[in-house]
Amino acid sequence: MKKVLLFDCDGVLADTERDGHRVAFNQMWRESGVPWQWSVEEYGRKLKIGGGKERMASLFQEPEYLALFRPPETEAERQDLLKKWHQRKTEIYKEIIASGRIAVRSGVKRLSENALSEGWVLGVCSTSAREAVESVLLHTVGEENARRFSLVLAGDVVKAKKPAPDIYVMAADRLQVGPEQCVVIEDSRNGLLSAVAAGMKCVVTINDYTREEDFSEAAIVLTCLGDPGGEKCVVLANRSGVPVHGFFCVAALEKLLASAPRKPPSSAGEAERV
């Protein structure tokens, strides 16, 4: 039976949101003559919206933004503008990733290498543009390991983005596996809900933008994946019964996949926040 490990990209493979995507959006707007910049706090709120073009489009409904910039009148013109903006933003983002300035998250390369050596099938499922995702994957796990990933789903490959389950449903279909054969690693509530709605078990590694979100449906919630001799992971919640000590390993991954599905909380009082 195939065993599948699916990673989200941004915030899971590397800390890309605050100092990668946000910076690239802001530089793109400066180059385009658009008098708008996303602060760290505001971009954190925008992350509740899946997809970069969708985040930009949400500004067309905000009076503060419209007071500074008047978007095109027709929907077709707006979509063309969003596409142009996003293309340039992706180019800038790839330059940021190539510079090596973005921190790789602890344990991702180790777990990927070990899972591949143990016969797991690996993939990435992200709402970011494919070029951006491939750049991060290469930066995170290296060229040799990146070539061994069986699947990269990204960008507009599905119409309904996270928290909709579509991208994970597509991943299972492409890999010809059932959802019970898959474990997902996510960092946000939207990603968690997407994985769970697809019928997959989900491990969450939080980051600065998502640490206060509700992860009640997650099997395990960690500060990071951790590395022996490096950054240790702290277990924030564990509803799986699978022991995790210092770092998340393939043995834990195997046990999680084999564990019985967790029943959802029957009342709000039974649900934990993390």
Summary of the structure (lengths in Angstrom):
residues: 274
radius of gyration: 18.8
end to end distance: 31.4
largest distance: 56.9
contacts: 879
relative contact order: 0.15
helix: 46%
strand: 12%
